């Protein structure tokens, strides 16, 4: 019953969603929603980048036992390419243009 009441309220407030894209049919409302959502989700995105990078770096310890024959190559890829790239994306997330151009 709650879902039905929410739908009625949304229609009264002209907050109708496109059934296929789940976007608001009112373009201004959609733009406002996306802008607010991008700013609110930025903290979670940064936390996700840091967590992923830390786990990826820590799992490098396993390279010695799992792939000892190519450990050096794996370490270069892991610590000289992927981790700095993730740090770069994290640094870029603090620029205003990061949110403006879309997450």
N, CA, C and O of each residue as an XYZ file, in Angstrom:
412
protein
N       0.809     -1.194      0.000
C       0.000      0.000      0.000
C       0.856      1.263      0.000
O       0.471      2.287     -0.564
N       2.034      1.176      0.647
C       2.902      2.346      0.712
C       3.380      2.730     -0.679
O       3.435      3.914     -1.009
N       3.725      1.746     -1.494
C       4.186      2.019     -2.850
C       3.132      2.740     -3.667
O       3.452      3.658     -4.422
N       1.888      2.339     -3.524
C       0.791      2.974     -4.247
C       0.643      4.432     -3.826
O       0.456      5.312     -4.666
N       0.729      4.683     -2.518
C       0.624      6.053     -2.016
C       1.784      6.909     -2.513
O       1.592      8.076     -2.854
N       2.982      6.338     -2.555
C       4.135      7.073     -3.073
C       3.952      7.424     -4.540
O       4.292      8.530     -4.960
N       3.427      6.511     -5.308
C       3.183      6.776     -6.730
C       2.178      7.904     -6.907
O       2.359      8.776     -7.757
N       1.118      7.888     -6.105
C       0.117      8.966     -6.192
C       0.735     10.312     -5.825
O       0.480     11.313     -6.495
N       1.540     10.343     -4.772
C       2.198     11.573     -4.355
C       3.160     12.057     -5.440
O       3.215     13.250     -5.738
N       3.905     11.146     -6.019
C       4.861     11.519     -7.071
C       4.139     12.115     -8.272
O       4.617     13.084     -8.862
N       3.016     11.559     -8.633
C       2.255     12.101     -9.771
C       1.718     13.488     -9.461
O       1.717     14.366    -10.324
N       1.262     13.687     -8.229
C       0.766     15.008     -7.850
C       1.866     16.046     -7.888
O       1.607     17.210     -8.193
N       3.085     15.646     -7.585
C       4.214     16.568     -7.591
C       4.926     16.606     -8.944
O       5.998     17.197     -9.069
N       4.332     15.980     -9.945
C       4.885     15.907    -11.294
C       6.262     15.234    -11.303
O       7.169     15.648    -12.024
N       6.391     14.200    -10.493
C       7.629     13.444    -10.423
C       7.435     12.084    -11.095
O       7.712     11.046    -10.494
N       6.972     12.094    -12.311
C       6.687     10.863    -13.026
C       7.980     10.321    -13.629
O       8.774     11.071    -14.198
N       8.180      9.011    -13.498
C       9.373      8.370    -14.028
C       9.080      7.698    -15.360
O       7.985      7.184    -15.586
N      10.073      7.711    -16.235
C      10.010      6.925    -17.449
C      10.141      5.463    -17.030
O      11.063      5.118    -16.292
N       9.245      4.607    -17.483
C       9.220      3.223    -17.024
C      10.430      2.412    -17.500
O      10.779      1.409    -16.877
N      11.064      2.826    -18.577
C      12.179      2.052    -19.116
C      13.535      2.573    -18.630
O      14.426      1.776    -18.332
N      13.703      3.884    -18.545
C      14.996      4.450    -18.141
C      15.045      4.810    -16.659
O      16.123      5.063    -16.122
N      13.892      4.836    -15.993
C      13.758      5.240    -14.602
C      14.281      6.656    -14.358
O      14.745      6.975    -13.263
N      14.204      7.483    -15.369
C      14.569      8.899    -15.256
C      13.280      9.703    -15.118
O      12.221      9.293    -15.593
N      13.390     10.846    -14.465
C      12.219     11.716    -14.349
C      11.854     12.248    -15.728
O      12.737     12.584    -16.517
N      10.579     12.325    -16.018
C      10.155     12.862    -17.312
C      10.351     14.376    -17.369
O      10.525     14.938    -18.451
N      10.323     15.031    -16.223
C      10.599     16.464    -16.143
C      12.118     16.644    -16.201
O      12.823     16.235    -15.278
N      12.625     17.252    -17.275
C      14.064     17.363    -17.491
C      14.773     18.172    -16.402
O      15.876     17.811    -15.989
N      14.160     19.250    -15.938
C      14.780     20.060    -14.893
C      14.896     19.268    -13.599
O      15.914     19.336    -12.911
N      13.863     18.527    -13.275
C      13.880     17.694    -12.081
C      14.961     16.626    -12.196
O      15.656     16.341    -11.221
N      15.109     16.034    -13.374
C      16.147     15.018    -13.603
C      17.548     15.618    -13.432
O      18.412     15.002    -12.808
N      17.772     16.806    -13.980
C      19.077     17.458    -13.842
C      19.381     17.779    -12.378
O      20.496     17.558    -11.906
N      18.389     18.297    -11.673
C      18.578     18.627    -10.255
C      18.872     17.364     -9.438
O      19.734     17.365     -8.560
N      18.140     16.288     -9.744
C      18.351     15.030     -9.034
C      19.756     14.495     -9.282
O      20.445     14.092     -8.344
N      20.179     14.492    -10.536
C      21.515     13.970    -10.864
C      22.620     14.784    -10.201
O      23.599     14.219     -9.713
N      22.471     16.098    -10.179
C      23.481     16.952     -9.544
C      23.567     16.653     -8.046
O      24.663     16.517     -7.502
N      22.431     16.553     -7.389
C      22.412     16.266     -5.956
C      22.952     14.864     -5.681
O      23.710     14.663     -4.732
N      22.565     13.906     -6.502
C      23.015     12.525     -6.311
C      24.526     12.403     -6.499
O      25.193     11.698     -5.742
N      25.060     13.083     -7.498
C      26.505     13.037     -7.743
C      27.281     13.556     -6.542
O      28.271     12.949     -6.132
N      26.838     14.678     -5.975
C      27.545     15.239     -4.814
C      27.413     14.341     -3.598
O      28.363     14.194     -2.829
N      26.242     13.739     -3.415
C      26.035     12.881     -2.249
C      26.806     11.570     -2.357
O      27.218     11.020     -1.336
N      27.007     11.065     -3.553
C      27.675      9.775     -3.715
C      29.186      9.905     -3.833
O      29.883      8.891     -3.889
N      29.705     11.117     -3.874
C      31.141     11.330     -4.049
C      31.955     10.739     -2.894
O      33.017     10.159     -3.123
N      31.483     10.876     -1.694
C      32.202     10.331     -0.531
C      32.292      8.807     -0.622
O      33.344      8.230     -0.347
N      31.205      8.162     -1.003
C      31.214      6.707     -1.143
C      32.139      6.270     -2.274
O      32.818      5.249     -2.165
N      32.166      7.030     -3.339
C      33.052      6.717     -4.452
C      34.509      6.777     -4.007
O      35.296      5.885     -4.323
N      34.865      7.820     -3.278
C      36.241      7.955     -2.790
C      36.601      6.822     -1.835
O      37.699      6.270     -1.909
N      35.697      6.482     -0.956
C      35.935      5.381     -0.032
C      36.122      4.075     -0.796
O      36.972      3.258     -0.441
N      35.337      3.883     -1.831
C      35.466      2.687     -2.661
C      36.810      2.617     -3.370
O      37.411      1.547     -3.467
N      37.277      3.748     -3.861
C      38.578      3.782     -4.537
C      39.690      3.444     -3.552
O      40.567      2.640     -3.868
N      39.669      4.040     -2.370
C      40.706      3.790     -1.359
C      40.681      2.327     -0.911
O      41.730      1.689     -0.813
N      39.504      1.804     -0.643
C      39.378      0.417     -0.194
C      39.866     -0.553     -1.263
O      40.610     -1.489     -0.970
N      39.447     -0.327     -2.492
C      39.866     -1.198     -3.591
C      41.367     -1.153     -3.786
O      42.005     -2.191     -3.960
N      41.932      0.038     -3.760
C      43.372      0.179     -3.949
C      44.135     -0.509     -2.813
O      45.140     -1.175     -3.063
N      43.678     -0.357     -1.589
C      44.358     -0.985     -0.455
C      44.305     -2.508     -0.555
O      45.316     -3.180     -0.354
N      43.143     -3.043     -0.861
C      43.028     -4.497     -1.007
C      43.874     -5.015     -2.161
O      44.519     -6.056     -2.043
N      43.873     -4.298     -3.263
C      44.663     -4.689     -4.431
C      46.149     -4.696     -4.085
O      46.876     -5.605     -4.488
N      46.601     -3.697     -3.346
C      48.014     -3.621     -2.958
C      48.373     -4.730     -1.971
O      49.435     -5.342     -2.093
N      47.513     -4.994     -1.006
C      47.783     -6.021     -0.004
C      47.843     -7.412     -0.642
O      48.654     -8.245     -0.236
N      47.005     -7.660     -1.621
C      47.021     -8.959     -2.278
C      48.298     -9.184     -3.088
O      48.546    -10.295     -3.558
N      49.099     -8.149     -3.251
C      50.397     -8.307     -3.898
C      51.317     -9.218     -3.116
O      52.236     -9.802     -3.690
N      51.092     -9.354     -1.817
C      51.880    -10.251     -0.982
C      51.715    -11.698     -1.460
O      52.650    -12.494     -1.376
N      50.552    -12.023     -1.949
C      50.296    -13.391     -2.415
C      51.016    -13.716     -3.714
O      51.169    -14.888     -4.060
N      51.455    -12.703     -4.432
C      52.128    -12.949     -5.710
C      53.355    -13.834     -5.537
O      53.665    -14.638     -6.417
N      54.061    -13.698     -4.409
C      55.251    -14.524     -4.171
C      54.936    -16.001     -4.159
O      55.694    -16.809     -4.696
N      53.827    -16.355     -3.552
C      53.499    -17.781     -3.437
C      52.684    -18.304     -4.612
O      52.752    -19.493     -4.924
N      51.917    -17.444     -5.268
C      51.050    -17.915     -6.348
C      51.759    -17.893     -7.698
O      51.679    -18.856     -8.460
N      52.448    -16.801     -7.992
C      53.123    -16.673     -9.299
C      54.578    -16.230     -9.117
O      54.947    -15.137     -9.545
N      55.403    -17.066     -8.488
C      56.774    -16.650     -8.199
C      57.606    -16.387     -9.462
O      58.528    -15.572     -9.434
N      57.290    -17.062    -10.554
C      58.093    -16.904    -11.776
C      57.899    -15.546    -12.449
O      58.772    -15.100    -13.193
N      56.787    -14.894    -12.204
C      56.542    -13.570    -12.804
C      56.221    -12.524    -11.738
O      55.518    -11.546    -11.992
N      56.750    -12.754    -10.554
C      56.457    -11.861     -9.433
C      56.893    -10.429     -9.713
O      56.177     -9.487     -9.374
N      58.052    -10.258    -10.326
C      58.554     -8.911    -10.592
C      57.646     -8.162    -11.569
O      57.335     -6.988    -11.364
N      57.231     -8.842    -12.619
C      56.338     -8.224    -13.605
C      55.005     -7.856    -12.966
O      54.464     -6.777    -13.205
N      54.487     -8.765    -12.154
C      53.214     -8.501    -11.474
C      53.346     -7.309    -10.529
O      52.431     -6.490    -10.432
N      54.471     -7.208     -9.838
C      54.685     -6.103     -8.913
C      54.749     -4.769     -9.653
O      54.220     -3.765     -9.177
N      55.402     -4.762    -10.823
C      55.463     -3.528    -11.614
C      54.067     -3.114    -12.055
O      53.689     -1.947    -11.954
N      53.318     -4.073    -12.538
C      51.947     -3.758    -12.980
C      51.115     -3.274    -11.797
O      50.391     -2.284    -11.901
N      51.224     -3.973    -10.683
C      50.406     -3.663     -9.509
C      50.777     -2.317     -8.879
O      49.909     -1.482     -8.625
N      52.085     -2.114     -8.627
C      52.508     -0.946     -7.850
C      52.986      0.242     -8.675
O      53.046      1.361     -8.165
N      53.322      0.020     -9.929
C      53.803      1.143    -10.750
C      52.768      1.602    -11.768
O      52.903      2.681    -12.345
N      51.737      0.794    -11.992
C      50.717      1.182    -12.975
C      49.353      1.357    -12.307
O      48.793      2.453    -12.321
N      48.821      0.290    -11.728
C      47.436      0.311    -11.242
C      47.274      1.192    -10.000
O      46.362      2.018     -9.956
N      48.129      1.037     -9.000
C      47.983      1.849     -7.776
C      48.144      3.347     -8.046
O      47.337      4.133     -7.550
N      49.166      3.780     -8.822
C      49.237      5.214     -9.130
C      48.043      5.706     -9.952
O      47.597      6.841     -9.782
N      47.534      4.865    -10.830
C      46.359      5.236    -11.615
C      45.150      5.452    -10.694
O      44.396      6.411    -10.865
N      44.974      4.560     -9.724
C      43.876      4.707     -8.762
C      44.068      5.961     -7.904
O      43.103      6.667     -7.609
N      45.303      6.236     -7.508
C      45.576      7.460     -6.758
C      45.269      8.703     -7.598
O      44.782      9.706     -7.076
N      45.553      8.631     -8.887
C      45.241      9.743     -9.780
C      43.749      9.999     -9.874
O      43.301     11.145     -9.837
N      42.979      8.919     -9.997
C      41.516      9.069    -10.054
C      41.001      9.627     -8.729
O      40.107     10.473     -8.709
N      41.571      9.149     -7.628
C      41.173      9.674     -6.319
C      41.479     11.163     -6.221
O      40.654     11.937     -5.735
N      42.649     11.566     -6.676
C      43.015     12.987     -6.648
C      42.087     13.811     -7.538
O      41.678     14.910     -7.165
N      41.759     13.285     -8.702
C      40.851     14.001     -9.607
C      39.452     14.142     -9.019
O      38.729     15.078     -9.360
N      39.067     13.224     -8.142
C      37.720     13.294     -7.561
C      37.549     14.501     -6.648
O      36.425     14.831     -6.272
N      38.642     15.165     -6.285
C      38.553     16.360     -5.451
C      38.415     17.638     -6.282
O      38.284     18.727     -5.722
N      38.443     17.518     -7.576
C      38.239     18.685     -8.439
C      36.746     18.854     -8.712
O      36.012     17.873     -8.830
N      36.313     20.092     -8.809
C      34.897     20.367     -9.084
C      34.470     19.797    -10.434
O      33.338     19.338    -10.587
N      35.355     19.824    -11.391
C      35.003     19.361    -12.736
C      34.740     17.858    -12.759
O      34.104     17.367    -13.692
N      35.206     17.126    -11.772
C      34.975     15.682    -11.719
C      33.486     15.382    -11.647
O      32.996     14.493    -12.343
N      32.773     16.110    -10.818
C      31.333     15.894    -10.679
C      30.580     16.474    -11.862
O      29.593     15.890    -12.310
N      31.027     17.611    -12.377
C      30.334     18.245    -13.503
C      30.328     17.362    -14.738
O      29.355     17.359    -15.492
N      31.392     16.623    -14.954
C      31.493     15.788    -16.148
C      30.919     14.404    -15.951
O      31.021     13.553    -16.835
N      30.337     14.178    -14.836
C      29.651     12.915    -14.597
C      30.523     11.885    -13.930
O      31.711     11.754    -14.227
N      29.904     11.152    -13.017
C      30.614     10.082    -12.328
C      30.494      8.897    -13.193
O      31.008      7.831    -12.854
